[in-house]
Amino acid sequence: MRIDKFLKVSRILKRRTLAQQACEKGKVIINGREAKPAKQIKAGDEVELQFTGGAVKFRILNIKETVKKDEASSLYEIIE
């Protein structure tokens, strides 16, 4: 799955276009490297998402095409 789609499906970001813009601006880092929106991810990857107020780092646990709102947080775990 692409990182931009994962960020939307997991509800870390509200819209896929926001995820694409974050990647294009260099605010998404996967395993220590900047990621483009089309970067393929897999379970176990560590992702850092930088916001103006700080950053959130999480590990991908599971990848699903669609999930219910209540299950979205089961796709990742916050590291820092």
Backbone bond lengths (Angstrom), bond angles and torsions (degrees), N, CA, C in turn:
res aa  C-N    CA-C-N  psi(-1)  N-CA   C-N-CA  omega(-1)  CA-C   N-CA-C  phi
1 M - - - 1.449 - - 1.528 109.02 -
2 R 1.302 116.20 147.01 1.460 122.31 177.46 1.529 110.18 -73.84
3 I 1.330 117.22 148.09 1.456 121.10 -179.18 1.525 111.56 -63.44
4 D 1.330 118.17 -37.36 1.468 118.81 -179.39 1.532 111.16 -64.61
5 K 1.307 117.00 -38.39 1.466 120.09 178.11 1.530 110.78 -70.11
6 F 1.331 117.33 -39.84 1.463 119.87 179.30 1.523 111.28 -61.52
7 L 1.319 117.30 -42.43 1.465 120.22 -179.78 1.521 111.59 -61.37
8 K 1.325 116.92 -33.46 1.454 121.18 177.75 1.527 111.41 -76.58
9 V 1.337 117.39 -47.65 1.471 121.62 -178.02 1.526 110.72 -62.18
10 S 1.329 116.77 -39.39 1.461 120.59 -179.16 1.527 112.19 -79.41
11 R 1.315 116.15 -4.59 1.461 123.93 178.46 1.532 113.36 63.46
12 I 1.324 115.63 27.56 1.458 120.07 171.76 1.527 108.40 -72.88
13 L 1.333 116.33 -40.47 1.463 122.36 171.08 1.527 108.01 -120.32
14 K 1.326 116.38 148.65 1.461 120.02 -172.75 1.518 114.43 -71.67
15 R 1.330 116.52 -38.50 1.469 119.36 -175.49 1.517 110.33 -128.88
16 R 1.319 114.57 152.54 1.461 120.41 -179.74 1.522 110.97 -66.70
17 T 1.317 117.68 -33.94 1.466 119.53 178.84 1.525 110.63 -64.72
18 L 1.333 117.81 -34.96 1.465 120.18 176.12 1.522 110.33 -65.27
19 A 1.327 116.66 -39.77 1.459 121.24 177.99 1.529 110.58 -64.24
20 Q 1.328 117.13 -41.57 1.460 120.81 178.41 1.522 110.84 -63.35
21 Q 1.326 116.90 -43.53 1.460 120.72 179.38 1.525 111.52 -64.23
22 A 1.321 116.94 -39.57 1.469 120.53 178.39 1.526 110.29 -62.36
23 C 1.325 117.05 -41.64 1.466 120.69 178.29 1.522 111.14 -64.60
24 E 1.313 116.85 -43.96 1.465 121.28 -178.96 1.526 112.35 -64.47
25 K 1.332 116.99 -29.20 1.464 121.23 179.25 1.521 112.45 -87.86
26 G 1.337 117.56 1.51 1.462 120.85 177.47 1.513 114.28 79.74
27 K 1.322 117.91 22.08 1.467 121.46 -177.66 1.522 113.40 -93.79
28 V 1.339 117.43 -1.52 1.462 121.42 178.82 1.526 108.32 -115.92
29 I 1.335 115.48 122.11 1.456 121.53 -178.02 1.532 108.05 -121.83
30 I 1.328 115.87 124.49 1.464 121.37 179.23 1.520 108.45 -114.27
31 N 1.319 115.95 121.42 1.466 122.24 179.82 1.533 111.85 50.65
32 G 1.335 116.19 41.12 1.459 120.99 175.89 1.515 116.19 85.13
33 R 1.333 118.44 2.52 1.464 120.93 -179.26 1.525 109.96 -125.96
34 E 1.334 115.84 143.16 1.466 119.69 176.34 1.519 109.72 -61.53
35 A 1.315 115.52 142.67 1.466 120.23 -175.81 1.519 111.29 -116.52
36 K 1.303 115.40 141.45 1.460 121.87 171.94 1.525 107.45 -88.88
37 P 1.332 118.13 162.28 1.469 120.68 -176.78 1.524 114.29 -57.75
38 A 1.324 118.23 -29.22 1.464 121.30 -176.57 1.529 112.99 -89.22
39 K 1.320 118.64 3.85 1.469 121.67 -178.84 1.529 110.03 -60.15
40 Q 1.323 115.73 125.95 1.466 121.15 178.57 1.532 109.29 -79.00
41 I 1.325 114.85 136.61 1.456 120.13 -179.68 1.520 109.92 -116.45
42 K 1.337 114.52 164.79 1.461 120.30 176.60 1.524 107.95 -144.70
43 A 1.306 116.28 165.47 1.463 120.89 178.08 1.523 109.00 -60.47
44 G 1.315 116.12 138.19 1.461 121.35 -178.89 1.511 113.89 100.30
45 D 1.328 118.14 -16.97 1.468 121.05 178.12 1.526 109.66 -66.22
46 E 1.338 115.53 143.39 1.459 121.08 175.76 1.519 108.12 -104.60
47 V 1.323 115.18 128.11 1.458 121.88 -175.39 1.520 108.82 -119.88
48 E 1.324 115.94 136.25 1.461 121.23 173.94 1.523 107.45 -118.56
49 L 1.311 115.81 128.19 1.459 122.35 179.94 1.519 107.55 -116.71
50 Q 1.323 115.81 118.39 1.456 121.09 -175.28 1.527 110.39 -96.10
51 F 1.335 114.87 128.62 1.454 122.96 176.18 1.520 107.98 -113.19
52 T 1.320 117.48 169.79 1.457 120.08 178.57 1.528 111.26 -65.20
53 G 1.320 117.50 -31.61 1.460 121.45 -178.79 1.517 114.12 -91.10
54 G 1.306 118.53 1.35 1.458 121.07 -178.72 1.516 110.38 151.61
55 A 1.322 115.56 -156.19 1.460 119.90 -178.92 1.523 109.31 -142.32
56 V 1.317 115.15 156.48 1.460 121.04 174.18 1.523 107.41 -125.27
57 K 1.325 115.37 135.22 1.455 120.61 -179.31 1.525 107.44 -119.86
58 F 1.331 115.89 132.15 1.453 119.41 -178.67 1.523 111.12 -144.79
59 R 1.328 115.24 159.53 1.463 122.67 178.06 1.520 108.06 -110.09
60 I 1.318 116.13 134.78 1.462 121.53 178.87 1.522 108.65 -78.13
61 L 1.324 116.45 123.74 1.460 121.59 -179.41 1.518 112.41 -98.81
62 N 1.325 116.08 -36.09 1.454 120.88 -173.46 1.521 108.65 -151.12
63 I 1.313 116.27 151.61 1.465 120.80 178.18 1.518 108.39 -125.46
64 K 1.322 115.61 122.97 1.465 121.86 177.22 1.521 108.55 -135.05
65 E 1.327 116.08 148.41 1.468 120.85 -179.74 1.521 111.91 -68.21
66 T 1.326 116.68 -40.05 1.463 121.26 178.02 1.522 109.17 -141.73
67 V 1.310 115.66 145.59 1.461 121.36 174.81 1.511 109.24 -143.14
68 K 1.319 115.99 156.17 1.456 120.47 174.68 1.519 108.68 -75.38
69 K 1.304 115.65 160.05 1.456 121.63 -177.00 1.529 111.66 -56.04
70 D 1.328 116.82 -41.19 1.464 121.20 -178.34 1.526 112.71 -67.63
71 E 1.331 117.49 -26.24 1.459 121.65 -176.24 1.526 113.10 -95.21
72 A 1.314 117.99 -5.83 1.466 121.41 -174.48 1.523 112.36 -59.55
73 S 1.320 118.14 -38.32 1.464 120.15 -177.61 1.532 112.49 -72.06
74 S 1.320 118.79 -10.94 1.469 120.95 178.33 1.534 111.54 -78.91
75 L 1.328 117.87 -6.77 1.460 121.32 -179.79 1.526 112.64 -81.82
76 Y 1.323 117.36 -15.23 1.466 120.99 -176.22 1.523 110.80 -149.11
77 E 1.340 115.63 163.18 1.465 120.87 172.25 1.512 108.38 -130.02
78 I 1.315 116.53 137.53 1.447 122.53 179.72 1.532 108.37 -74.29
79 I 1.322 116.00 131.91 1.470 120.65 179.43 1.517 110.23 -96.38
80 E 1.321 117.47 -49.83 1.470 121.20 -178.27 1.494 110.22 -128.31
